[in-house]
Amino acid sequence: MDSNGLHVQADTLIPFTAIPRMPEASLDVARPAELVEQQSPKTRIAFLRSLQRVERFAAVLGGAQMRAYQRQVAQAVTDSVLARRGLSLVVMFPRQSGKNFLQAQLEVYFLVRFARVGAEMIKFSPTFEPQSLNAMRRLEAALQANWLTRDAWKKSSGNHYRFGNAHLTFLSAAPGSNVVGATAGTLLELDEAQDIEIDKYDKQIAPMAASTNATRVFWGTAWTEQTLLARELRLAEEAQAQDGLRRVFRLSAEDVRKEVPAYGAFVDEQVARLGRTHPMVRSQYFSEEIGMEGGLFPPARMGLMQGSHPAQELPEPGKLYALLVDLAGEDEAMRQGTPTALEQPEMLANPGRDATAITVVEVDLHLQSDELVGKPIYKVVQRYLWTGEKHSIQYARLLALVERWQPQRIVVDASGVGAGVASFLADRFGERVIQLRFTQQVKSRLGWGFLAVIDTGRFQDHLAAGSSSEADRLQALFRRQLAAVSYRVSSSPEHFIAWGVPETARDPEGGGLLHDDLVLSAAMVAELDVQPWSVSGNAPLVIAAADPIKEMDGGF
């Protein structure tokens, strides 16, 4: 056992004294051979032994400095592998906090440690392109940066790496991938494990480590409680409580902030933009799992919507307004964004939705100059709900509303039979009209975007007038619809959110079927939120919304 408490096999590490001297010009990082020569006889052995510690190995030979929270993980993984403990380790890092860097340094380390005696290691990612390809690119950069492995490693078959007798293979864990027959006798890594299907892992991946009880490392970020990463987290916590061996490394943005203040500032910006309670912020930066129990709009979130302004019948001079129009007659399957609706929307015809919901919002720009927020506030000032009217009549009424409110933007549902009305509006009002054609992706984008607006306090509903006004009646219906909205988040890398009021939901007042017309109309503020706003209102027709996961992920 070495000074770091690791069980060391003396013949697994290439003797550093056997390293050939390289030309000085080729050493663009540390100069290990010179460092060895500079040691006195008394310190040389201790210096060489220190390189058996993964953090020293990475720093001296690869010029890669690990942070304290990365060293803890690295030491635990190397301990389990070298001592053949066969642990299942769970590592949950916030986005862009150095998880991939740490993986690459560990992989180089193990390739060197097992170069003589041999090793079989496998790393899975949810997809081969781009995730496995990105992981391989990171490994190659780390191999080239390391003094021992530079220009000495081999690559074959497009996904297989070898250094001496040590082998590392990159595979895809996508549902249809063929991985049967591969063996991970030394180490099995699962990157972004929250996006790998449990059934795929149990049936095809887990058996690869069975014959040698190889160490398994589940890397990822928090997501829902139904993911592979969440399940393995629970199992690791139970095992950790029984024998005291640490298996779980669950970091939050606050842990990273202590060592990287700039990272903390970046997360502060994300919190200001999306809100601390937004699922993306909670999971991606604070390693908090998203509970699937309850609805999408719990009382705390609904409380964030309460504004301090009254409802309005007419616009006020000098203020900007927008109309959010969910047209009647759209097929429910298309609204839910099912694959059938996505592929063959023209074949769907369900007249069950026969109410047109319109939300009028004032677009308050006073936060536009805020460095952190830089987005408008949307104040609901009026709602309309039209039931059972022909589209020709609805079109005429919409023209009257546009004349009344003079909106800078009109977001309108252009799905199904609503496409005609949306097209007429676009012909009449040009770039002021944003047409939405519902698909799985579009509704998911609206859902995430709506939550971001709510959770940052930028969706504000009007005060109740305390009377039996139409505005108060529709506001109460809107809140009942909110309370009934259920949701489900996919485990795919895209993290699609399917949300809406279930078809069988009943209105607690009256017992009739409860729909989500008013909620969907309100959610269209997500489209407003990606528009460039100015007092003049001169803006392009459509600005594509950014995917929050890709935006948070940075380059890789």
C-alpha positions in Angstrom: 0.0 0.0 0.0 1.5 3.4 -0.9 1.4 6.6 1.1 -2.0 7.5 -0.4 -3.6 4.4 0.9 -3.8 2.7 -2.5 -3.0 -1.0 -3.1 -0.2 -0.7 -5.7 0.9 -3.4 -8.0 4.6 -2.7 -8.6 4.7 -4.1 -12.1 1.8 -2.1 -13.4 3.6 1.2 -13.7 6.2 1.9 -16.3 9.5 2.7 -14.5 10.0 6.4 -14.9 13.8 5.9 -14.9 13.3 4.0 -18.1 11.7 6.9 -19.9 13.9 8.0 -22.8 15.1 11.6 -22.9 13.1 13.7 -25.3 14.3 16.8 -27.1 13.7 19.8 -24.9 11.7 21.5 -27.7 9.1 18.7 -27.6 8.3 19.3 -24.0 5.7 22.0 -24.0 4.5 21.1 -20.4 6.5 19.9 -17.4 9.9 18.2 -18.0 9.7 15.0 -16.1 13.1 13.6 -17.0 14.8 16.7 -15.8 12.8 16.7 -12.7 13.9 13.2 -11.9 17.6 14.1 -12.5 17.3 17.1 -10.2 16.3 14.9 -7.3 18.9 13.8 -4.8 19.3 10.1 -4.2 17.3 10.4 -1.1 14.3 12.2 -2.7 14.3 10.5 -6.2 12.5 7.4 -5.1 9.9 9.4 -3.2 9.4 11.6 -6.2 8.9 8.7 -8.6 6.4 7.1 -6.2 4.5 10.3 -5.9 3.7 10.0 -9.6 1.6 6.9 -8.8 -0.9 9.3 -7.3 -3.3 10.3 -10.1 -3.3 14.0 -9.3 0.6 14.1 -9.3 0.7 12.0 -12.5 -1.6 14.5 -14.3 0.1 17.6 -13.0 3.8 16.5 -13.6 3.4 14.5 -16.7 0.4 16.1 -18.3 0.5 19.7 -17.1 -3.1 19.2 -15.8 -3.9 20.6 -12.4 -6.9 19.0 -10.7 -9.1 21.0 -8.3 -9.8 19.7 -4.8 -13.2 18.3 -5.6 -11.8 16.6 -8.7 -9.0 15.0 -6.7 -11.4 13.4 -4.3 -13.2 11.7 -7.1 -9.9 10.7 -8.9 -8.5 9.2 -5.7 -11.7 7.2 -5.1 -11.9 5.8 -8.6 -8.2 4.8 -8.7 -8.5 3.2 -5.3 -11.4 1.1 -6.4 -9.7 0.0 -9.6 -6.2 -0.6 -8.3 -7.4 -2.4 -5.1 -9.9 -4.3 -7.2 -12.7 -3.2 -4.9 -15.3 -3.4 -7.6 -17.3 -0.4 -6.3 -20.1 1.3 -8.1 -19.3 5.0 -7.9 -21.7 7.8 -8.7 -20.3 11.2 -9.7 -22.7 14.1 -10.2 -21.0 17.3 -11.2 -22.7 20.6 -12.2 -22.6 21.4 -15.9 -19.2 22.7 -17.2 -17.4 22.1 -13.9 -14.7 19.8 -15.1 -16.3 16.3 -15.3 -15.0 15.6 -18.8 -11.5 16.9 -18.0 -11.4 14.6 -15.0 -12.5 11.6 -17.1 -9.8 12.1 -19.7 -7.1 12.4 -17.0 -8.2 9.2 -15.3 -8.3 7.4 -18.6 -4.7 8.4 -19.5 -3.6 7.4 -16.0 -5.1 3.9 -16.3 -3.7 3.4 -19.8 -0.3 4.0 -18.4 -0.7 2.1 -15.1 -1.9 -1.0 -16.9 0.4 -0.7 -20.0 2.4 -3.8 -19.0 -0.1 -6.2 -17.3 -3.0 -5.2 -19.6 -6.5 -3.9 -19.1 -9.8 -3.8 -20.8 -11.8 -0.6 -20.2 -15.1 0.5 -21.8 -16.7 3.9 -21.8 -20.4 4.4 -22.8 -22.1 7.6 -23.8 -25.8 7.9 -24.6 -25.0 8.5 -28.3 -21.9 7.9 -30.4 -22.3 11.2 -32.3 -21.6 13.6 -30.8 -21.1 12.4 -27.3 -18.6 9.5 -27.8 -16.8 11.5 -30.5 -16.4 14.4 -28.1 -15.1 12.1 -25.4 -12.6 10.6 -27.7 -11.4 14.0 -28.8 -10.9 15.0 -25.2 -8.9 11.8 -24.5 -6.7 12.3 -27.5 -5.9 15.8 -26.4 -5.0 14.5 -22.9 -2.8 11.7 -24.4 -0.9 14.2 -26.5 -0.4 16.5 -23.6 1.0 13.8 -21.4 4.8 13.3 -21.6 4.6 9.5 -21.4 1.9 8.9 -23.9 2.5 11.7 -26.5 2.7 10.0 -29.9 2.9 6.6 -28.3 -0.7 5.7 -28.2 -2.6 3.9 -30.9 -6.1 4.2 -32.3 -8.0 1.6 -34.3 -11.5 0.9 -35.6 -12.4 4.5 -34.9 -13.2 3.9 -31.3 -10.5 1.8 -29.7 -7.4 3.2 -27.9 -4.3 1.3 -26.8 -1.2 2.1 -24.9 1.0 -0.9 -24.4 -1.3 -3.7 -23.3 -4.0 -1.4 -21.9 -7.1 -0.9 -24.0 -10.0 1.6 -23.8 -13.1 1.3 -26.1 -15.8 3.9 -26.6 -19.3 2.7 -27.3 -22.8 4.1 -27.7 -25.5 3.2 -25.2 -28.3 4.3 -27.7 -31.2 1.9 -27.6 -30.4 0.3 -30.9 -26.7 0.0 -30.6 -25.0 -3.4 -30.8 -22.7 -3.8 -27.8 -23.0 -7.5 -27.1 -19.6 -9.3 -26.7 -17.6 -6.4 -25.3 -15.8 -6.9 -21.9 -14.9 -4.4 -19.3 -12.5 -6.4 -17.1 -10.9 -3.4 -15.4 -13.2 -0.4 -15.6 -16.7 0.4 -16.9 -17.6 4.1 -17.3 -21.1 5.4 -18.1 -21.0 9.1 -19.1 -24.2 11.1 -18.8 -25.8 8.1 -17.2 -29.0 10.0 -16.6 -29.6 9.7 -20.4 -28.9 5.9 -20.6 -31.9 3.7 -20.5 -32.1 1.4 -17.5 -33.2 -1.6 -19.5 -30.2 -1.2 -21.9 -27.8 -1.0 -19.0 -29.3 -4.0 -17.1 -29.5 -6.3 -20.1 -26.5 -5.5 -22.2 -24.0 -3.2 -20.4 -23.8 -4.3 -16.7 -22.8 -7.9 -17.6 -19.6 -6.6 -19.2 -18.1 -6.0 -15.8 -19.5 -9.2 -14.1 -16.6 -11.7 -14.7 -14.1 -9.5 -12.8 -16.5 -7.4 -10.7 -14.8 -4.4 -12.4 -15.3 -0.9 -11.0 -18.3 0.9 -12.4 -18.4 4.7 -12.5 -21.7 6.5 -13.3 -21.0 10.1 -14.4 -23.7 12.6 -15.0 -25.8 15.5 -13.9 -29.0 15.2 -11.9 -32.3 14.8 -13.7 -35.5 13.0 -12.7 -35.8 10.3 -10.0 -36.6 7.7 -12.7 -33.2 7.7 -14.4 -30.4 5.1 -14.3 -28.2 7.7 -12.5 -30.8 8.2 -9.8 -31.2 4.5 -9.2 -27.5 3.9 -8.9 -27.2 6.9 -6.6 -29.7 5.3 -4.2 -27.9 2.0 -4.3 -24.5 3.6 -3.8 -25.8 5.6 -0.9 -27.1 2.4 0.8 -23.8 0.6 0.3 -21.9 3.6 1.5 -23.9 3.7 4.7 -23.2 0.1 5.4 -19.4 -0.1 5.0 -18.3 3.6 5.2 -16.6 3.6 1.8 -17.4 6.7 0.0 -19.1 6.0 -3.3 -21.2 9.2 -3.9 -19.8 12.5 -5.1 -22.6 14.9 -5.5 -21.5 18.5 -6.0 -23.4 21.7 -6.5 -22.5 25.0 -8.0 -21.7 26.3 -4.6 -18.9 23.6 -4.2 -17.4 24.7 -7.5 -17.7 28.4 -6.7 -15.4 28.0 -3.7 -12.5 27.2 -6.1 -13.7 28.9 -9.3 -15.4 32.3 -8.5 -15.9 32.9 -12.2 -18.1 29.8 -12.4 -20.2 31.1 -9.5 -20.7 34.3 -11.4 -21.8 32.4 -14.5 -24.3 30.4 -12.4 -25.6 33.6 -10.9 -26.4 34.8 -14.4 -28.2 31.5 -15.2 -30.3 31.8 -12.0 -31.2 35.4 -12.9 -32.2 34.3 -16.4 -34.1 31.1 -15.6 -34.8 31.3 -11.9 -33.4 29.2 -9.0 -36.4 26.9 -9.0 -36.3 26.2 -12.8 -35.8 22.5 -13.4 -32.8 23.1 -15.6 -31.1 25.2 -13.0 -31.9 22.9 -10.1 -30.7 19.8 -11.9 -27.9 21.1 -14.1 -26.2 23.4 -11.6 -27.3 22.3 -8.1 -27.5 18.5 -8.6 -31.1 18.4 -7.4 -33.4 15.7 -8.9 -36.7 16.8 -10.4 -39.5 15.1 -8.6 -42.2 13.8 -10.9 -44.9 13.8 -8.2 -47.4 16.6 -8.3 -48.1 18.9 -11.2 -45.9 21.2 -13.2 -47.3 24.3 -11.4 -47.3 23.7 -7.6 -48.6 26.4 -5.3 -45.1 27.9 -4.9 -44.7 28.4 -8.6 -48.3 29.7 -9.0 -47.5 32.2 -6.3 -44.7 33.6 -8.4 -47.2 34.6 -11.0 -49.1 37.1 -8.9 -48.7 40.7 -10.1 -49.7 44.0 -8.5 -51.5 45.6 -11.5 -55.2 45.6 -12.4 -56.8 44.1 -15.4 -57.4 46.4 -18.4 -60.1 46.8 -21.0 -58.0 49.1 -23.1 -54.3 49.8 -23.7 -52.5 52.6 -22.0 -50.6 55.1 -24.1 -46.9 54.5 -24.4 -47.0 50.9 -23.4 -46.2 47.8 -25.5 -48.6 44.9 -25.8 -48.7 41.4 -27.4 -51.5 38.9 -28.2 -51.0 35.2 -27.5 -53.6 33.2 -29.5 -54.3 29.5 -29.0 -56.9 28.8 -31.8 -59.8 26.4 -31.5 -60.1 23.2 -33.5 -56.6 21.8 -33.1 -56.3 18.1 -32.6 -55.3 17.1 -29.1 -52.7 14.6 -30.3 -50.9 17.3 -32.2 -51.1 19.5 -29.1 -49.4 16.8 -27.1 -46.6 16.5 -29.7 -46.8 12.8 -30.1 -44.7 11.1 -32.8 -47.8 10.4 -34.8 -48.7 14.0 -34.8 -45.2 15.0 -35.6 -45.0 12.7 -38.6 -48.5 12.9 -40.0 -50.3 15.9 -38.6 -52.6 16.2 -41.6 -54.2 12.8 -40.8 -55.4 13.9 -37.3 -58.8 15.2 -36.7 -60.2 15.5 -33.2 -62.6 18.4 -32.7 -62.5 18.0 -29.0 -60.8 21.3 -28.5 -63.3 24.0 -29.5 -62.2 27.1 -27.5 -60.0 29.8 -28.6 -57.9 31.3 -25.8 -56.3 34.7 -26.0 -53.9 36.3 -23.5 -53.1 39.9 -23.7 -49.8 40.9 -22.0 -48.1 44.2 -21.5 -44.4 43.9 -22.4 -42.5 45.8 -19.7 -39.0 46.6 -20.8 -37.6 48.1 -17.6 -35.3 45.1 -16.9 -33.9 45.1 -20.4 -30.8 47.0 -19.3 -30.2 44.7 -16.3 -26.9 42.9 -16.8 -28.2 39.6 -15.3 -31.8 39.5 -16.5 -31.9 41.5 -19.7 -35.4 40.3 -20.5 -38.9 41.8 -20.4 -41.6 41.3 -17.8 -44.9 40.1 -19.1 -48.0 41.4 -17.4 -51.3 39.8 -18.1 -53.9 42.5 -18.5 -56.8 40.7 -20.2 -58.0 37.3 -21.4 -60.6 36.1 -23.9 -62.1 32.7 -24.4 -64.3 32.0 -27.4 -66.2 28.8 -27.7 -67.9 27.2 -30.7 -67.3 30.0 -33.2 -66.4 29.5 -36.8 -62.9 30.6 -37.9 -64.3 33.3 -40.1 -65.9 34.9 -37.1 -62.8 34.4 -35.0 -60.7 36.0 -37.6 -63.0 39.1 -37.6 -62.9 39.3 -33.8 -59.1 38.9 -33.8 -58.9 41.9 -36.2 -60.9 43.9 -33.8 -58.6 43.0 -30.9 -55.5 43.9 -32.9 -57.2 47.2 -33.7 -57.9 47.7 -30.0 -54.6 46.7 -28.4 -52.2 47.6 -31.3 -49.8 44.7 -30.3 -46.2 44.7 -31.3 -46.3 40.9 -31.5 -49.0 38.4 -32.2 -48.1 34.8 -31.4 -50.6 32.5 -33.0 -51.2 28.7 -33.2 -50.8 27.7 -36.8 -51.4 24.0 -36.3 -54.2 22.0 -38.0 -57.2 24.0 -39.0 -55.8 27.1 -37.3 -53.2 27.4 -40.1 -55.7 29.3 -42.2 -56.4 32.0 -39.6 -52.7 32.3 -38.8 -51.9 32.7 -42.4 -54.5 35.4 -42.9 -53.1 37.3 -39.9 -49.5 37.0 -41.2 -50.6 38.3 -44.6 -52.4 41.2 -42.9 -49.8 42.2 -40.2 -46.6 40.8 -41.6 -43.6 40.5 -39.3 -45.7 41.3 -36.2 -47.1 37.7 -36.4 -45.2 34.7 -35.1 -46.8 31.4 -36.3 -46.4 28.3 -34.2 -46.9 24.8 -35.6 -47.1 22.4 -32.7 -44.8 19.4 -32.6 -43.2 17.6 -29.7 -40.2 19.9 -29.9 -42.2 23.1 -30.1 -44.4 22.3 -27.1 -41.4 21.2 -25.1 -39.6 24.4 -25.9 -42.7 26.4 -24.8 -42.8 24.5 -21.6 -39.2 25.1 -20.6 -39.4 28.7 -21.7 -42.6 29.3 -19.8 -41.1 28.0 -16.6 -38.0 30.2 -17.1 -40.2 33.3 -17.4 -42.3 32.3 -14.3 -39.4 31.3 -12.1 -37.7 34.6 -12.7 -40.8 36.5 -11.6 -41.4 37.8 -15.1 -44.9 36.4 -15.8 -47.3 38.5 -13.7 -51.0 38.0 -13.6 -53.4 40.9 -12.8 -55.0 41.4 -9.5 -58.5 40.1 -8.9 -61.1 42.8 -9.0 -63.1 41.1 -6.3 -66.2 41.0 -8.4 -67.8 38.7 -10.8 -66.0 40.2 -13.8 -65.2 38.2 -16.9 -61.5 38.9 -16.2 -61.7 37.3 -12.8 -63.7 34.3 -14.1 -61.1 33.5 -16.7 -58.3 34.1 -14.3 -59.9 31.5 -11.9 -60.3 29.1 -14.8 -56.7 29.7 -15.8 -55.5 28.8 -12.2 -57.6 25.6 -12.2 -56.1 24.6 -15.5 -52.6 25.3 -14.1 -53.3 23.1 -11.1 -54.3 20.2 -13.3 -51.3 20.3 -15.6 -49.2 17.1 -15.4 -45.9 16.5 -17.0 -43.3 13.9 -18.0 -39.7 14.5 -18.9 -38.0 12.2 -21.3 -34.7 10.5 -20.4 -33.4 11.3 -23.9 -30.5 13.7 -24.3 -33.0 16.3 -25.6 -34.9 16.2 -22.3 -38.3 16.8 -23.9 -41.0 17.8 -21.5 -44.5 16.6 -22.4 -47.1 18.6 -20.4 -50.8 19.4 -20.4 -54.1 18.8 -18.7 -55.0 15.1 -19.0 -57.9 14.4 -21.3 -60.0 12.9 -18.5 -59.4 15.8 -16.1 -62.6 17.3 -14.6 -63.1 20.9 -13.6 -63.6 21.0 -9.8 -66.2 23.7 -10.4 -69.0 22.2 -12.4 -67.5 18.8 -13.1 -67.1 19.4 -16.9 -64.0 18.5 -18.8 -61.0 20.7 -18.0 -58.8 21.8 -20.9 -55.5 23.7 -21.1 -56.4 26.4 -23.6 -55.6 29.4 -21.3 -52.4 27.8 -20.1 -51.1 27.1 -23.5 -52.0 30.6 -24.6 -50.0 32.0 -21.6 -47.0 29.7 -22.4 -46.6 31.5 -25.7 -44.7 34.2 -23.8 -41.7 31.8 -24.3 -41.8 32.9 -27.9 -41.9 36.5 -27.0 -38.9 36.0 -24.7 -36.6 35.1 -27.6 -37.5 38.3 -29.5 -35.4 41.4 -29.5 -37.5 44.1 -28.0 -37.3 47.9 -28.3 -39.8 50.7 -27.9 -40.0 51.1 -31.6 -41.0 47.5 -32.0 -39.1 47.0 -35.2 -38.0 43.4 -34.9 -37.6 40.4 -37.2 -40.5 37.9 -37.6 -39.0 34.8 -36.0 -35.9 34.3 -33.8 -35.1 30.7 -33.2 -35.2 29.8 -29.5 -32.0 28.3 -28.0 -32.1 24.8 -26.5 -31.4 25.3 -22.7 -29.4 22.1 -22.4 -27.1 22.9 -25.3 -26.8 26.5 -24.2 -25.7 25.4 -20.7 -23.4 22.7 -22.1 -21.0 25.1 -23.9 -18.8 23.8 -26.6 -19.1 20.0 -26.0 
